[in-house]
Amino acid sequence: MENISLQLDKVYGFVSKETVQSYKSSCEAAQKMLEDGNGKGADFLGWLHLPSCISEEFLDDVLATAKSLHDRCDVVVVAGIGGSYLGAKAVIDALNNSFSWLKRDVRKNPTILFAGHNISEDYLSELTEYLQEKQFGIINISKSGTTTETALAFRLLKTLLVNMVGKEEACRRIVAITDARRGALRTLANQEGYKTYVIPDSVGGRYSVLTPVGLLPIAVAGYDIKALVAGAVEMEKQCATGFDTNLSMQYAAARQALYASGKKIEILANYHPKLHYVSEWWKQLYGESEGKENKGLFPASVDLTTDLHSMGQWIQQGERIIFETVVSIASPNGKMVVPTDEQNLDGLNYLAGKRVDEVNKMAELGTQIAHVDGGVPNIKVVLPKLNEYYLGEMMYFFEKACGISGYVMGINPFDQPGVEDYKRNMFALLEKPGYEEQSAAIRKRL
């Protein structure tokens, strides 16, 4: 079976191959720190060998839980924020039929919806209005059970579900993914008898897609979590090698060389609309991991060719502080051929007989040439097809590269101290008990 591939040739016109290669020793040292567990944030390395540690028995248990929800529910709401929803949504959206929301009459699996990732009253009121006519269940994902966005959504959803089907049946339709021993959600789950899964203490949210956090929603949606894990296992093996054969090290080296040369923004680009939330997952992974100590590439994303008609102008001729990483799908799953039109008023007969994907690939290649000519280095990550196996490979590849890149940069890629600042201010403004002094102080600033 093919594996994903990495192309760096469109980088070397901006930083030399020798410059990228000069990061070999620091990347290998970073990998050794990961393996030895003696770098910053070493308590959060549970993701490193997670794929190869996942047992068939565990996956079968997740599939059994998914079937239980499948049999009871038309809709399953995943309540979580950040890494507690982005990995699952990235995979589900990448694999879903683009128009599945219009095909509910022929759906074989529950519709997966997400909540707890915002505090919009309109969103929550519209969601609960929709669910009042549905048989639904809830997957609540929170290590503490007190994260404001998620806890608020879960309180509303649980109340609605109990009112609709009664407490006993509601308990059968709620799954809690939380801490093994502590926290409000663990206490509630034990009291109510929810089916539970554990978020490992050693796995941070943005690295959690291959824990039950991602695997259960993906399984409920009907996708092959065993193939997803198998792809990640293959990439775990590949990324345990030395620099010359290790894609994660090479990617980390290229982006660090570009960063050192003055490129401060990395744009993840795709030419497949189903990859939009892969980009959102990637932005959290790299933004939360590297953006600290006044360091870090700013992660941005575009969906092409759509955004060529908006962001394309800035990418082509804006300030030259950017580079692109393109995620490309080698072979589409569908097939569409451009037909001939006798009148040819649109002037497209020169494309007649070509597959639409060939047109897309030429747009991709033409854009790459234009951007490189315009001063934008290009990295390319190629997936042979868009399926569970290659998504598993790609996600582990990005995770491993992120850990290596963070260590090369000299920061802790596994904490997120800045995320707490907004929470303290919000709690003070809402006059949460225990925040009286902060409430008084912040009110004086308004």
N, C-alpha and C positions, 0 to 999 in steps of 0.2 A: 504494500500500500504506500502511496505517496505521502509525503509530509508537507507541512507548510514550508515556504522558503522565504529567504530574506535577500533583497537586492540592494547593494550599497554603491553601485557604480556611479549613480548620479549625485553622490556626496563628494566624490574625490576631486571634482573640479573646484570645490570650495575649501575643503581641508584635504590634505593629501592622504593617500592610503597609509603612508608611513606614520602620519600623525594619528590616525585612527588606531593603527597597530601599536603605537606607543602606549596606549591604554591597556594593553594586554596584561601586563604585570599587575596593575591596580585592579583590573576586573577579576583576575584569578585570585588575588588577595581578598577581594570582596566576597567571592564565592566561598573561599576557605573560611572566612569569618561566619558566613551563613551556615556552612556545614558544621563548623566547630561550635557555633552558638556563643561566640565571645565578642560579638559586635554590639552596637547600640540597639536597644529594643529586642534583645535576644529572647525575652519571654514571649514574644509574638511570632515565633517561627513555626507554628504548628501547620501552616499551609505548605511548608517546604517539601515534605514527603507525604503530604496528605493523600494525593491520588493513589500511590502504591499501597497505602495502608487501608484503603476502603475495601471492606470485605463483601463478597457476594451476599452473605447473610444480611448485612446491613442494608444493602441496596434492595434486597427482596422485602425487607421490613418497610422501607420507604414506599416501595411499589404497592404493598398491601394497604398502607395508610392512604395512598393516593386512590386506590380502588374504592375504599370505604367512602371517601369524599365524592368520588365519581358517581357512586351508586345512589348517594343521597342528594346531590346538589346539581343544579343547572349552572350555578355561578359560585366561584370561590374567590373571596376577597383576601388578598395578601396585605396585611398591615405591617409596614416597616418603612424605614427611611435610610438613605445612604446605601451602604453595602447590604443592608437587610432587604433591599428590593431591586437594586440596579442590576445585579448579576442575573437574577431570575428573569427580569424583564428583558434584558439584553438577549438572552438565549431564546426566550419564548417569542419575542418579536422577530428575531432573525429566522425562526423556523415556521412561524405562522403564515398561513395564506394571507396575503395583503388585504383581502376583503372578507376575512372570516367573520367580522362583525355584522356583515350582511347575510351570512349563510347559517344563521343559528338554527334554522329548521332542519339542517342536515348535519349539524355538529355531532361528533361522536364523544367529545370530551367537554367538561365544564368550561365556560368562559372564565378566564382569569382577569380579575380587576385588581387595582392597587389603591390603597388608602394609607393614611398615616405618614405620607411623605410631604404633606403641606398642611397649612392651617386655614384653608379656604372654606368659609361657611357655605358658599355657593356650591363648591365641589361636593362637600359632605351632604348637603341637603338634597342635591340632585342624585347622588349615589343612593342614599337611603330611600328616596322616592322610587328609584328604579328597582331596588331590591324588594320592595313591598309586594311585588308581583312575582317574585322568584323564589325558588328553593335554593337557599344559599348556605355556604359555610365560610369559616374564617380560619386563616393561618396567621397567627399573631407572632411576630418575630421581634423580640427585644430581650437583650441580655438582662437589663435591669427591670423592665416593666414599667418604668417611670419616664421614659423619653416622651416629652410633651406631645409631639405630633402624633406618635404612634399610640400612646396611651389614650389620648383624646378620641382618636378614631375608633379604637377598640371598644371604649366605653359605649360610644354611640351604637356601634354595630352589634355588640353583645346584647345591649338592651333591646334593640329591634328584633334580633334573632329569638331571644327568650320570649318576647311578646308574641311572636308569630308561631313558634312551634313548641313552646314550653321548655322549662329548664332541662329536663332529662334529655330530650332530643337535641337541644342546643349543645349540650356537653359532648354529644357524639359528633357534632359538626364543627367543633373548635379544636384546633391543634395548636399547641404552644411550643415555640422554639426559643429556648431561653437558657439561662445559667443552670448548671447542674444542681446547685444547692441553695443559692441566695437569690434575693430580689423579690419584688412584688409579683411579677408574673409567675415565678416558680411557686410562691406561696399560694396564689390563686389556683394555679393548675393542680397542685396537690389537693387543695380543698375541694375543687369541683370535679376532679377525676378526668381532666383532659388528657388526651394522648399527647405525649411530649417528646421532643428531641432536644439534644444539648448543643448549644453553641460552645465549642471548645474555648477555654480561657486563653489558649495560645494562638487563636486565630482572630485577627481583627476583622471588622465588618467588610472592608473593601477587598479582603482576600478570601471571603467566605463562600464564594459561589459553589464550591464543591463540598460544602457541608450541607446539612439539611436545610439551611437558609435558602440555598438555591435549588438543591436537588428535589425537595418535595414539591414546590410550585411547578417546576419543570415537568416532573412526573405527572402531576395532576393535569397539566395541559396536554399530556399524551405523548411526550417526547422521550426518546431513548436515553435515560440517564446512564445506562451501562456503557453505551457508546461514547457519551460525553466524558465519562471517567476514563475509559480506555484511551481516548485521545490525549487526555492530560497525563496519563501514565507514560505514554510514549514520549511526550515532550519532557517529562521529568527525567527520563533516562537520557535523552539527547542533551538536555541542558545541565547534566552532571559531568560533561566532558570538558576538555581544555578549550582554550580560546578558539583555536583554529576550526573546531567543529561545533562550537556552542553558539547557537543563534542569539540567545539572550545576552551573552557577553558581547557579541559583535554589535547588537543593537544599542546596548548600554554605552559601548565605547564610541559609536558614531554620534549618538546624541550628546554625550559629554564633550566630545571634540568640537562639535558645532556650537554648543553652549559656550565653551571657552573662547571660540572665535567671534563671539558677539551675537549669536542667534539666541534670542531670549524667549521665543514663542514657538511651540511645536503644534502644528495643525494636523490632526488626524482626519484624513480625507477618505471617503469611500465613493464608489460608483454604484451602490446598491441600496435602495431606500430601506431595506430591512435591517441595515446595519446602524441605523441612527442611534439606537440605545446601546449598541456596543461602544459607540463613541462616548456616550454619557457615562457608561461604566468605566471606560478607560480614563476619562477626565477626572473622575473621583479617585481612581487608583493612583494616578500620577500627581494630581493636584494636592491631595491630602498627604501623600507620602513625601513629596519633595519640597513643597512650599513652606519653608520655615527657615529661621535664622537669616532672613533676608536673602535667601537663595531660591533657586528652582526655576526650571522652565515653566512658562505659563501654558497649560494645555488647553487648546481650542479645537474646534471640529467644524467640518463642513460636509454637507451631503451633495455630491456632484452627480450629474452635471447641473442639478437644480441651482446650487448656490454660485455657480459660475456667472449667473445672471444677477447676482447681488454682491457677494463677497469676492467674486472673481477679479474685479477691478482693483481692489485693495491688495489682494494676493499678488497680482501681476505687477503693480507699480507703486505700492505703498512703501513704508519704511522697511528697509532690508534687514529686519531683525527676526525673520521667520524661517522655518523649514517645514517641509511637509513629510508626513509618514502616510503612505497610501495603503489601505487594506483593499486588496483586489481579489475577486473571485474568478478563478480560471475558467470554470465551466458552469453555465446556468443550469438550473433544474428544469426549466420549461423550454419550449421551442416556439419561436415566432419568426416567420420569414416575411420580408417586405414584399407586398404584391405589386404587380404592374398596373398602371392606370393609363388608359388610352389617351386621355386629354393631357395628362402630366402637367396640370396647372401649378402644382406645388414644386415642380422641377425635381422630384425625387426618383424618377425612373432609373437614374444611375445607381440607385441602391437596390433596385428590384432583384429579387432572388437571394439577397444577402440576409443572414440572420440579424435580428435586432442587436444581439450581443456583439456581433462584429462591429456594428456602428458604435456601440457603447465603448468597446475596446479601443477603437480608433480615436474616439473623443478622449479617452483616458490617456492614450499615448500622446496625442496632440497637445493636450493640456500639460502633461509632464514636460514635454519639450519646450513649450512656451514659458512655463514657470521657471525651469532651469535657465533658459535664456534670459529671463527677467531677474535672475539672481536669487532663486529659491532652491536650495538643495532639496533633493527628493530621496527618501527611503521608501522601499516598497516591500510589503508583507503580502505574500500570495497564498491564498487558501485554494486547494484544488477544486473543492466544491463547498457549498454552504450546507453543512449538515452537522449533526451532533459531534461526530468524531473530530472534525477539524476545528469546530468551535472550542472543544476541550483542549486541543493542542494550542490554539491561539491564546486562550485565556491564561493557561499556565505559562506560556512564553512571555506574555506581558508582565505577569506577576513576578517571575524570576528576574526578568530584566529590570524591573522596578527596584527590587531589593538590591541588586548589584549596583545599579545607577546611584541609588541613595547613599550607599556606603562609599562609592567612589567620590561622591560630592562631599562626604564628610558629615552627613546629617543622619538622624534616626528616621528611617523610612517607615517606622511602624507605630509612631504616636501621632497625635493631632491636637496639641495643646491649644492652638488658636481657635478650635471649634467651640471651646467652652466659653469664650468671651461673650458671644451673643446670648448664650443661655443665662449667664449671670445677670446681664442687663434686663433680659425679658422677665426673669423671675422677680427682679427688684421692681420693675414697672407693674407687674401683676400683683405685687405685695404678697408673694408666697411666704408662708410662715417660715421663720428663720432668716429672712432677708430684710428685716426691719431697718438695720443701719444702712444697707445698700439702697433700700427704697428711699430713705430720707435724703441720702447723698445724691442719687440720680435725679430726684425731683427738683433739686436746686439747680440742676444743669439745664432744665427744660425751659 
